[in-house]
Amino acid sequence: MSARIPVGRTISDAYTFGFARFLSVLGIVWFPYACLAALAMGAFYLLAPGVPRLLLQGDFDFSMLAGLRRVGLVLWLAGLVVSAMVAVGLQRRALGEMTGPVFIWFSLAAPVWRMVAAFFLAWVIIVVIAILAAIACGLIWLASGHLPYGVTVAIRAIAILAAACFVIFVAVRLCFFLPPVVVSERLIGLERAWLLSRGNFWRIVGVGAAIFIPVGIAFSLIASVLFGSFAIPHLTAAMSLKDILREIALQFRVVGPYMLAYRFVERIVFFGLGNGANASAYLAVGGKTPAGRVSDGA
């Protein structure tokens, strides 16, 4: 049986890495996502050149959705690579493999491609399990149709809840330790991540709740103060969906840049919290002791 995650220390290290190391996290994250934003603008220009202008003017043409689908595929693939790149950088920093100030980070070396493969395979496994769980729910739904109404409703509700819980269980166990395993042990490591999480599911859930719920509430309260006056004027029941989207676009032109900047800061903090927690738990459970623990000022 694998070792137990030290919940208190993991939470403490996560907050330390997320807030005290904010500038280091920013230095690792900003450039890859700036490249992704530039790629997005280029993809829109080449594959759906009219979409940005229509969005800014609030002139919606639903035929533009075909262009958005083409852009979406390109951005999904690029986003997968960028996410893997950022995860490698943050894990190297949190595990103590990268020291000193970090102002810019960009890498397409082997660890990034291992992380891409690990993320993609984990996504495939979770999707397949979700599909199988949905099929099982469907069979239970059909098989229970002849029972009394109250019994049928109870059985179907339990089946849906059990399927959802099972998918969440697999996702948590498979993904929590995956980034530090890929970086520290230099392998894709799905099986290793699964083994390390054995007996730690509720500890992982507790760590996640302790670091993400309070911070999420705090950011929501701050956003309500900063952007609470944001409203969509002149909406009536007679307005079409196109008219409503136009009003939203016109309002977003004013407040949108500030909201995007605020959400970017929020994501930086969440990146730090999540990767700090993963790395700290891995160092404790995996027995790795590189220089520069996430809680010692590296």
Backbone bond lengths (Angstrom), bond angles and torsions (degrees), N, CA, C in turn:
res aa  C-N    CA-C-N  psi(-1)  N-CA   C-N-CA  omega(-1)  CA-C   N-CA-C  phi
1 M - - - 1.465 - - 1.526 109.47 -
2 S 1.330 115.86 138.60 1.455 120.32 -178.39 1.522 110.97 -71.92
3 A 1.323 115.25 161.70 1.463 120.61 179.50 1.515 110.31 -69.17
4 R 1.323 115.37 160.72 1.458 121.49 -178.75 1.535 110.56 -89.47
5 I 1.315 115.83 141.64 1.461 121.46 176.31 1.524 109.06 -69.07
6 P 1.342 119.31 127.98 1.460 120.99 173.11 1.532 109.35 -75.71
7 V 1.314 116.35 100.45 1.461 121.20 -169.31 1.527 111.77 -60.20
8 G 1.324 116.77 -49.64 1.459 119.42 -176.88 1.515 112.66 -60.65
9 R 1.323 116.98 -46.08 1.461 120.03 -178.67 1.519 110.90 -67.14
10 T 1.330 116.82 -37.65 1.460 120.15 179.21 1.519 111.18 -63.48
11 I 1.316 116.60 -42.12 1.472 120.49 178.09 1.518 110.33 -64.17
12 S 1.332 116.60 -44.53 1.451 120.75 179.93 1.525 111.57 -61.76
13 D 1.332 116.87 -44.96 1.461 120.36 178.88 1.522 111.61 -65.19
14 A 1.335 116.75 -36.26 1.462 119.88 178.82 1.525 111.09 -62.82
15 Y 1.339 116.99 -45.40 1.463 120.25 178.63 1.529 110.84 -66.27
16 T 1.322 117.23 -37.76 1.458 119.95 178.03 1.520 111.01 -62.00
17 F 1.314 115.84 -46.91 1.464 119.69 -178.21 1.528 110.83 -69.66
18 G 1.323 117.20 -38.00 1.459 120.28 -177.07 1.512 113.69 -70.47
19 F 1.346 117.85 -34.61 1.460 120.88 -174.67 1.532 112.31 -108.90
20 A 1.331 117.88 -51.84 1.464 119.65 -178.75 1.522 111.69 -67.78
21 R 1.335 117.94 -27.76 1.465 122.05 178.50 1.530 111.49 -102.29
22 F 1.322 116.96 24.10 1.472 120.74 -174.57 1.524 111.47 -56.05
23 L 1.334 118.32 -44.20 1.459 120.52 -177.12 1.525 111.81 -66.71
24 S 1.328 117.21 -35.88 1.463 120.14 176.31 1.526 110.84 -66.72
25 V 1.327 116.08 -42.15 1.465 119.67 177.30 1.528 109.74 -62.50
26 L 1.333 116.74 -43.10 1.458 120.89 177.50 1.521 111.10 -59.46
27 G 1.336 116.74 -43.17 1.452 120.39 -179.60 1.517 113.04 -62.48
28 I 1.321 117.17 -30.84 1.466 121.08 178.98 1.517 111.71 -80.81
29 V 1.318 117.23 -33.61 1.464 120.78 -170.13 1.524 113.30 -88.32
30 W 1.337 118.56 -36.97 1.465 119.49 -163.14 1.523 113.64 -65.47
31 F 1.344 118.10 -42.72 1.457 118.84 -173.64 1.533 113.12 -70.67
32 P 1.357 120.01 -44.69 1.467 118.04 176.04 1.526 113.10 -57.46
33 Y 1.333 117.22 -39.06 1.454 118.60 -179.67 1.523 111.93 -76.61
34 A 1.328 117.41 -26.94 1.463 119.28 171.61 1.530 110.15 -65.07
35 C 1.322 116.26 -40.70 1.468 119.98 175.90 1.521 110.97 -62.50
36 L 1.336 116.43 -40.31 1.460 119.97 178.27 1.525 110.90 -63.69
37 A 1.341 116.86 -40.66 1.467 119.94 178.60 1.523 110.57 -64.25
38 A 1.349 117.04 -40.75 1.456 120.16 177.91 1.529 110.90 -64.19
39 L 1.344 115.79 -40.94 1.464 119.39 176.97 1.520 110.99 -62.89
40 A 1.330 116.59 -39.19 1.460 120.18 179.00 1.530 110.92 -61.56
41 M 1.327 116.46 -44.03 1.465 119.34 178.92 1.527 110.81 -63.80
42 G 1.344 116.48 -40.92 1.459 119.17 177.25 1.507 112.70 -64.91
43 A 1.343 116.72 -39.73 1.463 120.26 179.04 1.525 111.22 -65.13
44 F 1.323 116.28 -41.38 1.460 119.05 176.40 1.530 110.68 -61.88
45 Y 1.313 116.63 -41.74 1.467 120.50 -178.11 1.525 111.15 -63.64
46 L 1.351 116.50 -38.71 1.460 120.14 -176.54 1.531 113.24 -85.21
47 L 1.337 117.28 -40.71 1.461 121.11 -171.64 1.521 113.66 -99.61
48 A 1.325 116.94 -27.96 1.469 120.47 -179.76 1.522 108.73 -145.74
49 P 1.349 117.28 66.30 1.466 119.95 -170.45 1.520 114.62 -63.18
50 G 1.320 118.36 -24.46 1.452 119.40 -177.91 1.510 115.10 -86.30
51 V 1.324 117.17 -12.76 1.466 120.27 -172.90 1.529 112.91 -65.47
52 P 1.348 120.52 -49.13 1.476 118.71 -179.85 1.525 112.84 -57.70
53 R 1.319 117.03 -42.13 1.468 119.20 179.56 1.518 111.30 -63.44
54 L 1.330 116.75 -42.48 1.465 119.96 179.85 1.520 111.19 -64.33
55 L 1.347 116.01 -40.08 1.462 119.19 -179.52 1.518 111.22 -65.98
56 L 1.329 117.02 -42.46 1.459 120.15 -179.30 1.526 111.71 -67.03
57 Q 1.330 116.66 -34.28 1.458 120.37 -179.40 1.525 112.30 -85.20
58 G 1.342 115.92 -10.74 1.457 118.60 -176.65 1.517 112.66 73.16
59 D 1.315 117.14 19.17 1.470 121.70 -178.56 1.521 107.84 -100.85
60 F 1.329 116.43 91.26 1.454 120.96 -171.91 1.523 111.07 -88.45
61 D 1.316 114.18 130.08 1.452 122.10 173.72 1.525 106.36 -122.95
62 F 1.324 117.18 114.26 1.464 119.78 -172.78 1.522 112.68 -68.08
63 S 1.329 117.26 -11.70 1.463 119.02 174.42 1.528 111.65 -69.46
64 M 1.355 116.42 -16.01 1.459 119.65 179.95 1.522 111.72 -72.06
65 L 1.334 118.47 -9.34 1.458 120.49 -179.61 1.523 112.19 -63.20
66 A 1.347 116.73 -29.39 1.468 118.99 177.46 1.519 110.69 -62.93
67 G 1.334 116.54 -42.61 1.458 119.88 176.63 1.507 112.09 -64.76
68 L 1.332 116.85 -37.35 1.458 120.14 178.97 1.516 111.72 -63.83
69 R 1.322 117.70 -35.43 1.469 120.55 178.45 1.517 110.41 -63.45
70 R 1.329 117.39 -42.26 1.466 120.06 179.61 1.523 110.43 -63.91
71 V 1.330 116.12 -44.21 1.460 119.96 178.11 1.519 110.58 -64.15
72 G 1.333 117.03 -38.53 1.459 121.36 -177.67 1.512 112.76 -59.89
73 L 1.333 118.03 -39.87 1.461 120.65 179.35 1.524 111.14 -64.80
74 V 1.337 116.02 -44.18 1.465 119.97 178.56 1.518 110.78 -61.26
75 L 1.326 116.29 -44.67 1.460 120.26 -177.36 1.516 111.83 -70.18
76 W 1.333 117.97 -32.58 1.467 120.04 177.20 1.524 110.28 -63.12
77 L 1.326 116.78 -45.65 1.460 120.20 179.87 1.528 110.79 -65.80
78 A 1.336 116.52 -44.34 1.464 119.45 178.58 1.525 110.83 -65.28
79 G 1.339 117.20 -38.87 1.458 120.66 178.80 1.519 112.12 -63.90
80 L 1.331 116.88 -34.04 1.462 119.98 177.11 1.527 110.61 -63.55
81 V 1.326 116.48 -43.68 1.464 120.23 179.45 1.527 110.42 -66.42
82 V 1.328 117.57 -43.74 1.461 120.81 -179.68 1.527 110.39 -64.06
83 S 1.320 117.62 -42.64 1.462 120.33 178.14 1.520 111.05 -60.17
84 A 1.339 116.48 -41.91 1.462 120.07 178.46 1.524 110.92 -65.50
85 M 1.337 116.70 -41.17 1.462 120.78 179.61 1.523 111.17 -61.55
86 V 1.323 116.32 -46.33 1.461 120.87 -179.84 1.526 110.14 -65.11
87 A 1.335 117.29 -41.40 1.460 120.33 179.54 1.521 111.42 -61.30
88 V 1.322 117.11 -41.01 1.467 120.22 178.62 1.527 110.01 -63.02
89 G 1.334 116.86 -46.82 1.457 119.47 -179.98 1.517 112.76 -61.58
90 L 1.327 116.90 -45.77 1.465 120.36 -178.56 1.519 111.49 -67.12
91 Q 1.324 117.03 -38.57 1.459 118.76 179.20 1.524 111.17 -68.96
92 R 1.319 117.40 -39.34 1.463 118.94 176.60 1.528 110.81 -60.77
93 R 1.317 115.64 -39.78 1.466 119.44 178.41 1.523 110.86 -67.87
94 A 1.323 117.25 -46.80 1.463 121.29 -176.66 1.520 112.12 -69.17
95 L 1.331 117.68 -31.52 1.461 121.51 179.83 1.523 112.56 -82.77
96 G 1.325 117.64 -5.22 1.450 120.88 179.15 1.505 114.47 87.38
97 E 1.348 118.16 9.12 1.462 120.64 179.37 1.530 111.69 -83.48
98 M 1.321 117.74 -14.92 1.455 122.92 178.22 1.526 107.52 -125.83
99 T 1.318 117.52 119.35 1.464 120.93 -177.53 1.521 109.54 -121.48
100 G 1.312 115.05 167.76 1.449 120.02 179.79 1.518 111.82 83.80
101 P 1.333 117.27 172.50 1.472 120.97 -179.68 1.521 111.36 -63.13
102 V 1.317 116.41 145.15 1.460 122.89 177.33 1.529 107.48 -124.85
103 F 1.334 115.62 114.75 1.459 119.80 -179.01 1.523 112.12 -105.09
104 I 1.310 116.69 -26.26 1.462 120.78 -179.69 1.526 107.90 -153.10
105 W 1.320 115.61 143.40 1.465 120.30 -178.28 1.523 108.63 -140.39
106 F 1.326 115.39 128.94 1.464 120.67 174.55 1.516 107.00 -155.79
107 S 1.317 116.54 130.58 1.463 120.48 -178.90 1.522 109.63 -155.63
108 L 1.316 114.58 138.74 1.463 121.20 170.73 1.533 109.60 -125.70
109 A 1.326 115.30 31.93 1.457 121.29 179.96 1.534 110.37 -76.43
110 A 1.329 114.97 178.28 1.470 121.12 -174.70 1.530 113.44 -55.35
111 P 1.354 120.53 -41.03 1.466 118.52 -179.78 1.531 113.55 -58.40
112 V 1.325 116.87 -33.98 1.466 119.84 179.07 1.516 110.36 -65.97
113 W 1.326 117.19 -42.97 1.465 119.35 -179.14 1.522 111.53 -71.27
114 R 1.340 117.21 -31.09 1.466 118.44 172.08 1.524 110.31 -64.14
115 M 1.331 116.39 -39.85 1.462 119.54 178.48 1.530 111.10 -66.55
116 V 1.326 117.45 -39.61 1.464 120.64 175.75 1.522 110.05 -58.23
117 A 1.338 116.56 -48.29 1.463 120.49 -179.91 1.528 110.92 -61.86
118 A 1.338 116.91 -41.73 1.462 120.50 -179.68 1.526 110.84 -64.35
119 F 1.332 117.35 -46.28 1.472 120.60 178.55 1.520 110.98 -61.21
120 F 1.334 116.39 -44.05 1.468 119.63 -176.91 1.524 110.80 -66.76
121 L 1.324 117.48 -44.89 1.465 119.90 -179.79 1.524 111.21 -65.28
122 A 1.329 117.05 -39.55 1.467 119.50 176.87 1.520 110.35 -62.53
123 W 1.339 116.62 -41.75 1.463 120.61 177.86 1.522 110.95 -61.84
124 V 1.329 117.48 -43.11 1.473 120.99 179.29 1.520 110.62 -62.28
125 I 1.335 116.76 -45.28 1.463 120.51 -179.60 1.525 110.70 -61.23
126 I 1.317 117.20 -45.11 1.465 120.54 -178.76 1.519 111.00 -65.32
127 V 1.329 116.98 -41.01 1.470 120.24 178.62 1.526 110.86 -63.96
128 V 1.331 116.92 -44.14 1.474 120.27 179.52 1.525 110.53 -62.14
129 I 1.325 116.69 -43.99 1.462 119.85 178.97 1.523 110.90 -64.59
130 A 1.332 116.54 -38.92 1.465 119.54 177.64 1.529 110.88 -63.45
131 I 1.335 116.88 -39.63 1.468 120.30 178.25 1.521 110.62 -65.23
132 L 1.335 116.70 -44.87 1.463 119.90 178.89 1.529 111.04 -63.21
133 A 1.336 116.43 -39.41 1.464 119.67 177.55 1.518 110.76 -64.51
134 A 1.332 117.11 -38.95 1.466 120.15 178.08 1.519 111.24 -65.90
135 I 1.330 116.45 -39.18 1.477 119.84 177.47 1.528 110.17 -63.86
136 A 1.348 116.86 -43.25 1.463 120.37 178.12 1.527 110.56 -60.74
137 C 1.337 116.81 -42.16 1.466 120.34 177.50 1.519 111.02 -62.10
138 G 1.334 115.38 -40.66 1.463 118.71 178.63 1.517 112.75 -62.62
139 L 1.333 116.18 -41.39 1.472 119.44 178.48 1.527 110.97 -65.51
140 I 1.334 116.69 -41.73 1.467 119.64 177.54 1.522 110.29 -64.27
141 W 1.327 116.31 -39.58 1.469 121.45 178.70 1.526 110.37 -58.34
142 L 1.346 116.39 -46.40 1.463 119.98 -179.29 1.523 111.52 -70.21
143 A 1.348 116.42 -40.77 1.460 119.53 -176.04 1.523 112.41 -68.44
144 S 1.337 117.27 -25.57 1.460 120.08 -176.99 1.528 113.39 -91.55
145 G 1.318 116.22 3.29 1.460 119.26 -174.50 1.517 114.60 -65.96
146 H 1.325 118.25 -25.39 1.465 120.89 -176.73 1.528 112.72 -87.45
147 L 1.330 117.57 -6.31 1.460 120.97 -178.36 1.527 110.75 -80.01
148 P 1.334 118.29 166.66 1.471 120.50 175.64 1.521 111.07 -55.73
149 Y 1.322 115.63 151.51 1.467 121.00 -171.62 1.532 112.34 -56.13
150 G 1.316 118.40 -48.25 1.460 121.35 -177.95 1.521 111.95 -62.49
151 V 1.336 116.44 -41.21 1.460 120.67 178.87 1.527 110.22 -66.40
152 T 1.330 116.15 -41.40 1.466 121.05 179.43 1.520 111.28 -60.01
153 V 1.324 115.93 -46.78 1.469 120.02 -179.64 1.521 110.53 -62.05
154 A 1.328 117.24 -43.16 1.468 120.56 -179.23 1.522 111.15 -63.98
155 I 1.330 117.01 -45.35 1.468 120.57 -178.47 1.521 110.51 -63.20
156 R 1.333 116.57 -43.66 1.469 119.73 -179.15 1.521 111.43 -66.18
157 A 1.324 117.05 -40.72 1.466 120.19 179.04 1.523 110.90 -64.13
158 I 1.345 116.42 -43.31 1.461 120.24 179.13 1.528 110.45 -63.76
159 A 1.332 116.62 -40.45 1.463 120.16 -179.72 1.527 111.09 -63.39
160 I 1.325 117.51 -44.56 1.467 120.71 179.73 1.517 110.43 -64.70
161 L 1.329 117.03 -44.30 1.467 120.60 179.94 1.522 111.13 -63.35
162 A 1.343 116.40 -43.59 1.463 119.93 -179.75 1.526 111.21 -64.04
163 A 1.331 117.04 -40.37 1.464 120.59 179.42 1.518 110.79 -64.43
164 A 1.341 116.69 -44.51 1.467 120.21 179.46 1.522 110.71 -62.99
165 C 1.327 117.26 -43.39 1.470 121.02 -179.94 1.524 111.05 -63.82
166 F 1.329 116.34 -37.96 1.464 119.50 -179.70 1.526 111.07 -66.52
167 V 1.330 117.18 -42.72 1.462 120.20 178.33 1.530 110.20 -63.03
168 I 1.328 117.21 -42.64 1.470 120.79 177.82 1.525 110.47 -62.57
169 F 1.328 116.82 -42.47 1.467 121.68 179.51 1.529 110.41 -58.31
170 V 1.333 116.32 -47.81 1.469 120.09 -179.75 1.525 110.64 -63.96
171 A 1.336 117.25 -44.57 1.460 120.69 -178.06 1.527 111.52 -61.86
172 V 1.328 116.85 -43.90 1.471 120.44 -179.11 1.524 110.44 -64.84
173 R 1.314 116.72 -47.96 1.459 119.63 -177.87 1.516 112.19 -66.50
174 L 1.312 117.15 -34.70 1.462 120.39 -176.43 1.523 112.04 -77.81
175 C 1.324 117.21 -35.11 1.467 120.51 -168.06 1.523 115.02 -98.51
176 F 1.328 118.70 -25.75 1.468 119.06 -170.80 1.521 112.28 -60.51
177 F 1.315 117.98 -48.76 1.456 121.11 -176.99 1.531 112.90 -90.74
178 L 1.320 118.27 -1.61 1.463 120.15 -172.85 1.536 113.07 -61.86
179 P 1.350 120.77 -49.25 1.474 118.61 -179.01 1.524 114.74 -58.32
180 P 1.348 119.84 -49.11 1.473 117.02 179.60 1.522 113.38 -67.05
181 V 1.320 118.07 -31.33 1.464 119.89 177.53 1.527 110.28 -64.42
182 V 1.334 116.83 -45.87 1.465 120.42 -179.53 1.526 110.80 -59.74
183 V 1.336 117.10 -43.48 1.458 120.76 -175.86 1.524 111.33 -76.05
184 S 1.328 117.90 -48.11 1.456 121.04 -172.49 1.524 112.50 -75.91
185 E 1.338 117.19 -39.08 1.457 120.28 -173.79 1.521 113.23 -101.61
186 R 1.335 117.14 -1.14 1.462 122.92 173.44 1.523 112.47 56.02
187 L 1.312 115.78 45.68 1.457 121.91 174.28 1.520 108.23 -148.46
188 I 1.324 116.63 163.17 1.470 120.22 -178.69 1.519 109.87 -64.71
189 G 1.327 117.83 -42.93 1.457 121.81 159.42 1.513 118.34 73.38
190 L 1.323 119.89 27.00 1.463 119.68 178.02 1.528 111.03 -63.14
191 E 1.314 116.09 -44.96 1.473 119.23 -179.76 1.521 110.84 -65.43
192 R 1.314 116.72 -41.00 1.470 121.06 179.67 1.531 110.77 -63.16
193 A 1.336 116.98 -43.69 1.465 120.55 178.34 1.524 110.78 -62.31
194 W 1.314 117.36 -39.53 1.459 121.61 178.87 1.532 110.87 -64.15
195 L 1.320 116.41 -42.99 1.464 120.12 -178.80 1.524 111.37 -66.97
196 L 1.328 117.47 -39.85 1.461 120.02 -179.61 1.524 112.13 -64.66
197 S 1.325 116.24 -30.09 1.468 119.71 -178.03 1.522 113.32 -84.57
198 R 1.325 117.60 -3.07 1.463 120.38 -179.07 1.524 110.26 -62.92
199 G 1.313 115.62 127.62 1.449 121.08 -178.95 1.519 114.37 79.23
200 N 1.329 116.49 4.40 1.469 120.47 -176.14 1.528 113.31 -118.43
201 F 1.324 117.89 8.98 1.466 119.59 -173.86 1.526 111.54 -56.44
202 W 1.318 117.51 -52.70 1.461 119.98 -176.52 1.517 111.93 -69.09
203 R 1.333 116.93 -29.16 1.456 118.93 174.75 1.533 110.78 -67.39
204 I 1.318 116.47 -40.16 1.459 120.12 176.70 1.520 110.61 -63.27
205 V 1.331 116.62 -44.03 1.465 120.67 178.22 1.527 110.16 -60.99
206 G 1.334 116.59 -42.77 1.458 120.14 179.64 1.519 112.38 -64.02
207 V 1.334 116.70 -41.71 1.462 120.41 177.61 1.529 110.10 -62.47
208 G 1.337 116.01 -46.02 1.457 119.71 179.91 1.515 112.36 -60.58
209 A 1.338 116.36 -43.25 1.467 119.85 179.46 1.528 110.98 -64.52
210 A 1.335 116.76 -39.05 1.467 120.42 -176.31 1.518 112.83 -71.26
211 I 1.330 117.96 -27.09 1.468 118.49 -177.43 1.520 112.53 -100.38
212 F 1.326 118.14 -31.60 1.464 118.73 -174.21 1.528 113.40 -94.17
213 I 1.320 117.81 -35.56 1.466 118.65 -177.15 1.523 112.15 -67.05
214 P 1.341 120.31 -51.30 1.476 118.43 179.30 1.522 112.90 -61.60
215 V 1.325 117.12 -42.63 1.462 119.86 -179.06 1.523 110.47 -67.53
216 G 1.340 116.48 -39.41 1.465 119.39 177.60 1.513 112.16 -62.49
217 I 1.332 116.61 -41.15 1.467 120.32 177.47 1.525 110.40 -63.99
218 A 1.334 116.61 -42.81 1.468 120.00 179.94 1.526 111.18 -61.75
219 F 1.320 117.43 -45.25 1.461 119.97 179.09 1.528 111.33 -65.13
220 S 1.334 117.48 -36.16 1.464 120.34 178.33 1.523 111.04 -65.10
221 L 1.335 116.59 -40.51 1.461 120.00 178.87 1.535 110.96 -66.07
222 I 1.317 115.93 -41.83 1.467 119.22 178.76 1.529 109.84 -64.50
223 A 1.331 116.91 -41.25 1.467 119.97 179.30 1.518 111.45 -63.60
224 S 1.337 116.82 -37.37 1.470 119.22 179.29 1.518 111.18 -66.00
225 V 1.343 116.58 -32.51 1.467 119.68 177.42 1.531 110.73 -72.97
226 L 1.330 116.76 -44.13 1.457 120.88 -176.23 1.523 113.03 -73.89
227 F 1.346 115.96 -39.26 1.461 119.55 -172.44 1.519 112.77 -121.11
228 G 1.333 116.32 14.04 1.462 119.02 -177.43 1.507 113.39 -63.75
229 S 1.329 117.16 -25.12 1.462 119.97 179.65 1.517 112.57 -79.60
230 F 1.349 116.75 -7.21 1.453 119.69 178.51 1.521 109.61 -64.35
231 A 1.287 116.02 121.36 1.458 120.58 -177.90 1.518 109.15 -141.60
232 I 1.297 115.73 160.76 1.458 122.09 178.58 1.521 107.74 -107.16
233 P 1.327 119.12 103.54 1.459 120.79 -174.45 1.524 112.70 -79.76
234 H 1.303 113.51 164.94 1.466 121.90 169.66 1.525 113.49 62.97
235 L 1.329 117.95 31.31 1.454 119.85 176.09 1.518 109.52 -88.28
236 T 1.307 115.92 132.23 1.453 121.46 177.31 1.515 108.87 -132.26
237 A 1.320 114.49 162.76 1.468 119.45 -178.99 1.519 111.50 -65.03
238 A 1.333 116.91 -22.71 1.464 119.88 -177.59 1.521 112.99 -82.70
239 M 1.348 117.09 -8.24 1.464 119.32 -176.80 1.524 110.91 -72.91
240 S 1.314 115.20 142.77 1.456 120.64 176.50 1.520 110.10 -81.38
241 L 1.333 115.60 167.28 1.466 120.14 177.15 1.522 110.50 -59.70
242 K 1.306 117.56 -37.99 1.462 121.21 179.49 1.528 110.57 -62.72
243 D 1.336 117.09 -41.13 1.465 120.73 178.96 1.528 111.21 -66.21
244 I 1.328 117.05 -40.05 1.465 121.00 178.91 1.524 110.29 -63.49
245 L 1.339 116.99 -44.20 1.458 120.57 178.71 1.521 111.15 -63.45
246 R 1.327 116.74 -34.42 1.457 120.12 177.79 1.532 110.52 -64.48
247 E 1.327 116.76 -43.62 1.465 120.30 179.22 1.532 110.97 -62.97
248 I 1.333 116.02 -41.02 1.473 119.82 178.54 1.523 110.16 -62.32
249 A 1.339 117.09 -44.09 1.460 120.87 -179.28 1.519 111.46 -62.55
250 L 1.322 117.42 -41.79 1.454 120.86 -179.21 1.526 111.21 -65.59
251 Q 1.341 116.73 -38.75 1.461 119.65 176.76 1.533 111.11 -68.32
252 F 1.336 115.46 -38.78 1.458 119.08 -177.17 1.523 111.45 -66.57
253 R 1.313 118.05 -27.64 1.465 120.62 177.49 1.516 111.00 -59.65
254 V 1.323 117.29 -30.50 1.459 121.59 -177.76 1.522 111.71 -83.73
255 V 1.329 116.19 -53.00 1.464 120.51 -172.08 1.523 112.82 -98.19
256 G 1.338 116.48 -13.09 1.456 120.37 -174.01 1.512 116.00 -55.52
257 P 1.337 119.69 -48.53 1.481 119.47 -179.54 1.523 113.17 -57.88
258 Y 1.336 116.71 -38.27 1.468 119.63 179.84 1.532 110.77 -69.90
259 M 1.319 116.25 -39.14 1.457 119.77 177.95 1.523 111.02 -64.76
260 L 1.336 117.13 -41.00 1.459 120.62 179.51 1.528 110.74 -64.26
261 A 1.332 116.67 -41.65 1.470 119.68 178.43 1.523 110.72 -63.09
262 Y 1.324 116.24 -41.89 1.458 120.32 179.55 1.530 110.69 -64.03
263 R 1.315 116.57 -44.78 1.468 119.88 -179.98 1.521 111.51 -65.90
264 F 1.333 116.98 -31.08 1.462 119.55 177.40 1.526 110.26 -65.13
265 V 1.316 117.13 -44.10 1.467 120.46 176.58 1.528 110.06 -60.67
266 E 1.324 116.26 -42.50 1.463 120.66 178.41 1.522 110.98 -59.10
267 R 1.340 116.58 -43.36 1.460 119.65 -178.84 1.530 110.94 -67.18
268 I 1.344 117.05 -35.88 1.458 119.90 177.84 1.530 109.79 -59.05
269 V 1.329 116.15 -45.82 1.463 120.22 179.56 1.521 110.52 -62.93
270 F 1.334 117.78 -44.40 1.462 120.54 179.95 1.528 111.46 -64.45
271 F 1.339 116.78 -39.49 1.463 119.45 175.35 1.525 110.43 -57.65
272 G 1.332 116.54 -46.51 1.457 120.30 -179.67 1.513 112.71 -63.27
273 L 1.331 116.97 -44.28 1.459 120.31 179.96 1.523 111.41 -61.68
274 G 1.331 116.30 -48.99 1.462 120.05 -176.80 1.514 112.89 -63.80
275 N 1.330 116.68 -47.04 1.460 119.29 -178.30 1.519 112.03 -73.04
276 G 1.334 116.85 -31.43 1.455 118.58 174.05 1.517 111.99 -64.03
277 A 1.342 116.57 -40.42 1.464 120.56 178.69 1.522 111.17 -66.49
278 N 1.337 117.21 -46.04 1.465 120.86 179.92 1.519 111.48 -58.25
279 A 1.336 115.05 -48.37 1.460 119.17 -176.13 1.521 111.41 -66.35
280 S 1.341 117.12 -44.24 1.457 120.01 -179.31 1.530 111.35 -61.98
281 A 1.338 116.63 -44.56 1.460 120.13 179.38 1.525 110.98 -64.75
282 Y 1.323 116.36 -38.65 1.466 119.41 179.40 1.519 111.59 -64.91
283 L 1.319 116.92 -43.31 1.466 119.69 179.03 1.527 111.14 -60.96
284 A 1.333 116.46 -35.40 1.461 120.14 179.81 1.524 111.91 -76.24
285 V 1.307 116.58 -45.90 1.466 120.72 -174.74 1.520 111.69 -81.56
286 G 1.334 116.57 -37.08 1.455 119.61 -177.17 1.509 113.70 -84.83
287 G 1.339 117.23 -10.25 1.450 120.10 177.55 1.512 114.38 74.85
288 K 1.340 117.23 16.97 1.454 119.90 179.89 1.527 109.12 -84.90
289 T 1.324 116.96 139.90 1.470 120.27 -177.59 1.523 111.26 -134.94
290 P 1.348 118.55 58.77 1.461 118.66 174.87 1.517 110.48 -69.96
291 A 1.319 116.23 163.86 1.465 120.09 178.82 1.520 109.31 -63.70
292 G 1.313 115.82 145.52 1.455 119.55 173.30 1.493 114.06 84.45
293 R 1.314 119.17 60.45 1.466 121.20 173.85 1.506 109.49 -55.85
294 V 1.351 116.87 153.21 1.445 120.19 -177.52 1.509 111.63 -63.30
295 S 1.318 117.82 -16.04 1.473 118.30 -176.61 1.527 113.02 -107.79
296 D 1.365 118.63 9.74 1.452 117.91 -172.86 1.520 113.29 -111.45
297 G 1.326 117.64 11.79 1.459 118.90 175.73 1.499 114.90 93.77
298 A 1.367 118.27 12.27 1.460 119.52 178.81 1.505 109.55 -71.30
